[in-house]
Amino acid sequence: MKLNDPVSKIPLIGPKYRELLSSLGILTINDLLFYFPRNYFDSSIRHRITDLNREEKLAFVATVLKIKSIRIRGRRMTIQTATVEDESAQIDLVWFNQPFLKKSLKAGNQYIFSGKLNPKSYKPQVQSPDYEELKEKQTHVGLITPIYPLTAGLSNKWLRSRVQWLTDKLEYIEDLRETLPENIIDEYKLISHKQALESIHFPENEGILQKAKNRLAFEELLAIQRKILKRRRAIAKYHGPRIKPARELLDKFIKSLPFSLTKDQEGAIQEILTDFEDEHPMNRLLSGDVGSGKTIIAIAASLLVVNSGHQVVIMVPTTVLADQHYKTFSEILQDFNIKVQLVSSNSKGNEIDPGTDKADIIIGTHAVLYQKYEHLDKLGLIIIDEQHRFGVEQRSELRKSFTDKTKKISPHFLSMTATPIPRTLALTISLRKEK
């Protein structure tokens, strides 16, 4: 058996269940093995019948004394009742429309039940308890029970049974190997890869469950870190356009503003200046609430790039925001001899000027993606505002379009957002500068 084998290799998974599992993204042995529980129900502590109450589900071991099934006349309903006992007391259990229980529960056998007292019954009674025959290794009741995300037609009981069959056969999966070197496992006190997979599905206790989570989280973060390093190495192969510090010009710009910059704004501008001094292209995320002053930082960065003989493209998600940025940039930079052009589906003459008098700063929506790039032959900085509104492919396409693979030169990149969603957090991690 191999990880990429179809999930139908597992017993009791025929065409019907294979189709249901595929709707959950489970197509292979590997998919099922890494289909982790969304939460757990702990019934590992065993109580006595006299401990049962109406507030919480408790697990108890009892022997079946008798069981019967009653059909209700005039109604399509059957009621199953069983009397069970332990060393402390006897109690009645009740189910509805489960006639198979008369054969499943056998008098004289011990089972683990999990349930709570029926609040509507005048005498002690447990309604619709979960149950499983007492055995050396439990699957459903009497343990920390995994609860999986499901789809219509699948039950947790069935899915647990297939996962347990698989975890019991881990040693027979040919290509399931340890993924970490021994020295790393020892240094970080991690459990083995196989033990983590067994324990994430069927933990013996809370302690081993936490160790399984730690091990699998370590693997996931390590994989992310490797992707980050690979991406950084790829970026390191390219050089960013040379941007002059132009401190006097920047001071003149700041003094021309009708307000003072905050310490955070000054700090952000200084970090961008530091990035520009690096030989590699900048990759920075600027996050701040609406009205916190991100636009001024973008204008300051654009001014330095244009002063160094390069162009700037600013891409925004809506024409309204494009118009707003166009007015703001034009007004603030009107004394610095910089040509700003608006490119959107609604703007007149929205084609980038093919003449010699090229725009220094181009502001636009997705329409920028469809422009003739030969008119942006000196692009030095790409700014994406509200980056979470653009797809990964769109941002990647924009950057690739302006990367000179022959000269190994790629423009600087600045993303801005006021909505730090999880994807933004991931971007923050992946674009973090190495010090």
Backbone hydrogen bonds, N-H to C=O, Kabsch-Sander energy under -0.5 kcal/mol:
donor,donor_aa,acceptor,acceptor_aa,energy
5,D,2,K,-1.7
7,V,27,L,-2.1
9,K,6,P,-2.0
10,I,7,V,-1.9
13,I,10,I,-1.4
14,G,12,L,-0.8
18,R,14,G,-2.7
19,E,15,P,-2.0
20,L,16,K,-1.9
21,L,17,Y,-2.8
22,S,18,R,-1.9
23,S,19,E,-1.2
24,L,21,L,-1.3
25,G,22,S,-1.6
26,I,21,L,-2.5
27,L,25,G,-0.8
29,I,5,D,-2.2
30,N,3,L,-2.7
32,L,28,T,-1.9
33,L,29,I,-2.4
34,F,30,N,-2.0
35,Y,32,L,-1.4
36,F,34,F,-1.2
38,R,147,I,-2.5
39,N,147,I,-1.4
41,F,145,T,-2.4
43,S,41,F,-0.9
43,S,143,L,-2.4
46,R,44,S,-0.5
47,H,59,A,-3.5
51,D,48,R,-1.7
52,L,49,I,-1.5
53,N,56,E,-0.5
58,L,115,G,-2.5
59,A,45,I,-0.7
60,F,113,F,-2.5
61,V,47,H,-0.7
62,A,111,Y,-2.2
63,T,85,E,-2.8
64,V,109,N,-2.3
65,L,83,T,-3.2
66,K,83,T,-1.3
68,K,81,T,-2.4
70,I,79,I,-3.2
72,I,77,M,-2.6
73,R,71,R,-0.5
75,R,72,I,-1.5
77,M,72,I,-0.5
77,M,75,R,-2.2
79,I,70,I,-3.0
80,Q,95,W,-2.3
81,T,68,K,-2.3
82,A,93,L,-2.2
83,T,66,K,-2.3
84,V,82,A,-0.5
84,V,91,I,-2.4
85,E,63,T,-1.8
86,D,89,A,-2.2
91,I,84,V,-2.3
92,D,124,P,-0.8
93,L,82,A,-3.1
94,V,126,V,-2.5
95,W,80,Q,-2.5
97,N,78,T,-3.2
101,L,98,Q,-2.1
102,K,99,P,-1.5
103,K,100,F,-1.5
104,S,100,F,-2.0
105,L,101,L,-2.8
106,K,104,S,-0.6
108,G,64,V,-3.3
109,N,106,K,-2.0
111,Y,62,A,-2.4
112,I,132,E,-3.3
113,F,60,F,-3.0
113,F,111,Y,-0.6
114,S,130,D,-2.2
115,G,58,L,-2.0
117,L,53,N,-2.2
118,N,125,Q,-3.4
121,S,118,N,-1.3
126,V,92,D,-2.2
127,Q,116,K,-0.8
127,Q,125,Q,-0.5
128,S,94,V,-4.2
130,D,114,S,-2.3
132,E,112,I,-1.5
134,L,110,Q,-2.0
144,I,203,P,-0.7
145,T,41,F,-3.1
145,T,143,L,-1.2
147,I,39,N,-2.7
148,Y,146,P,-0.5
154,L,151,T,-2.1
159,L,155,S,-2.5
160,R,156,N,-2.9
161,S,157,K,-1.7
162,R,158,W,-1.6
163,V,159,L,-2.4
164,Q,160,R,-2.9
165,W,161,S,-1.8
166,L,162,R,-1.8
167,T,163,V,-2.9
168,D,164,Q,-2.0
169,K,166,L,-1.4
170,L,167,T,-0.9
172,Y,169,K,-1.9
173,I,170,L,-1.6
174,E,1,M,-2.5
174,E,172,Y,-0.9
176,L,173,I,-1.4
177,R,175,D,-1.0
184,I,181,P,-0.6
185,I,181,P,-1.9
186,D,182,E,-2.5
187,E,183,N,-2.4
188,Y,184,I,-2.3
189,K,186,D,-0.8
190,L,185,I,-2.4
196,A,192,S,-2.1
197,L,193,H,-1.9
198,E,194,K,-2.3
199,S,195,Q,-2.6
200,I,196,A,-1.9
201,H,197,L,-0.8
202,F,198,E,-2.8
209,L,205,N,-1.7
210,Q,206,E,-2.1
211,K,207,G,-1.8
212,A,208,I,-2.1
213,K,209,L,-2.3
214,N,210,Q,-2.5
215,R,211,K,-2.4
216,L,212,A,-2.4
217,A,213,K,-2.5
218,F,214,N,-2.3
219,E,215,R,-2.0
220,E,216,L,-2.1
221,L,217,A,-2.7
222,L,218,F,-2.4
223,A,219,E,-2.3
224,I,220,E,-2.1
225,Q,221,L,-2.6
226,R,222,L,-2.2
227,K,223,A,-1.8
228,I,224,I,-2.4
229,L,225,Q,-2.6
230,K,226,R,-2.2
231,R,227,K,-2.5
232,R,228,I,-2.7
233,R,229,L,-2.4
234,A,230,K,-1.9
235,I,231,R,-2.5
236,A,232,R,-2.6
237,K,233,R,-0.7
237,K,234,A,-0.8
238,Y,235,I,-2.0
239,H,408,K,-3.4
240,G,279,E,-2.5
243,I,276,F,-0.6
244,K,242,R,-0.5
250,L,246,A,-2.1
251,D,247,R,-2.5
252,K,248,E,-2.3
253,F,249,L,-2.2
254,I,250,L,-2.5
255,K,251,D,-2.3
256,S,252,K,-1.4
257,L,253,F,-0.6
257,L,254,I,-0.9
266,E,262,T,-2.5
267,G,263,K,-2.5
268,A,264,D,-2.4
269,I,265,Q,-2.4
270,Q,266,E,-2.2
271,E,267,G,-2.1
272,I,268,A,-2.0
273,L,269,I,-2.3
274,T,270,Q,-2.2
275,D,271,E,-2.1
276,F,272,I,-2.4
277,E,273,L,-1.4
278,D,274,T,-0.7
278,D,275,D,-1.0
284,R,413,F,-2.3
286,L,415,S,-3.6
287,S,285,L,-0.6
288,G,417,T,-2.2
292,S,289,D,-2.0
297,I,293,G,-1.0
298,A,294,K,-2.0
299,I,295,T,-2.4
300,A,296,I,-2.5
301,A,297,I,-2.3
302,S,298,A,-2.3
303,L,299,I,-2.6
304,L,300,A,-1.7
305,V,301,A,-1.9
306,V,302,S,-2.7
307,N,303,L,-2.3
308,S,304,L,-0.9
308,S,305,V,-0.5
309,G,306,V,-2.1
310,H,305,V,-1.8
311,Q,378,K,-3.0
312,V,360,D,-2.4
313,V,381,L,-2.3
314,I,362,I,-3.2
315,M,313,V,-0.5
315,M,383,I,-2.9
316,V,364,G,-2.5
322,A,318,T,-1.9
323,D,319,T,-2.7
324,Q,320,V,-2.1
325,H,321,L,-2.6
326,Y,322,A,-2.5
327,K,323,D,-2.2
328,T,324,Q,-2.2
329,F,325,H,-3.1
330,S,326,Y,-2.2
331,E,327,K,-2.4
332,I,328,T,-2.4
333,L,329,F,-2.1
334,Q,331,E,-0.9
336,F,333,L,-1.8
338,I,333,L,-0.7
340,V,338,I,-0.6
341,Q,361,I,-2.9
343,V,363,I,-3.4
350,N,347,S,-0.7
358,K,356,T,-2.0
360,D,339,K,-1.9
361,I,339,K,-2.1
362,I,312,V,-3.1
363,I,341,Q,-3.1
363,I,361,I,-0.5
364,G,314,I,-2.6
365,T,343,V,-1.2
368,V,365,T,-2.1
369,L,366,H,-1.8
370,Y,367,A,-1.4
371,Q,368,V,-1.5
373,Y,371,Q,-0.9
375,H,372,K,-1.9
376,L,373,Y,-2.2
379,L,376,L,-1.0
380,G,311,Q,-3.2
381,L,311,Q,-1.4
382,I,412,H,-2.4
383,I,313,V,-3.0
384,I,414,L,-2.5
385,D,315,M,-2.4
385,D,383,I,-0.6
386,E,416,M,-0.9
387,Q,416,M,-2.0
389,R,386,E,-2.4
390,F,387,Q,-1.6
395,R,391,G,-2.0
396,S,392,V,-2.4
397,E,393,E,-2.8
398,L,394,Q,-2.1
399,R,395,R,-2.0
400,K,396,S,-2.7
401,S,397,E,-2.0
402,F,398,L,-0.8
402,F,399,R,-0.9
403,T,400,K,-1.4
404,D,402,F,-0.6
404,D,409,I,-2.7
405,K,403,T,-1.1
408,K,404,D,-0.9
409,I,404,D,-2.1
410,S,239,H,-2.3
412,H,380,G,-2.4
413,F,282,M,-2.0
414,L,382,I,-2.8
415,S,284,R,-3.0
416,M,384,I,-2.9
417,T,286,L,-2.1
421,I,419,T,-2.2
424,T,421,I,-0.8
425,L,421,I,-2.1
426,A,422,P,-2.3
427,L,423,R,-2.1
428,T,424,T,-2.4
429,I,425,L,-2.1
430,S,426,A,-2.7
431,L,427,L,-2.0
432,R,429,I,-1.1
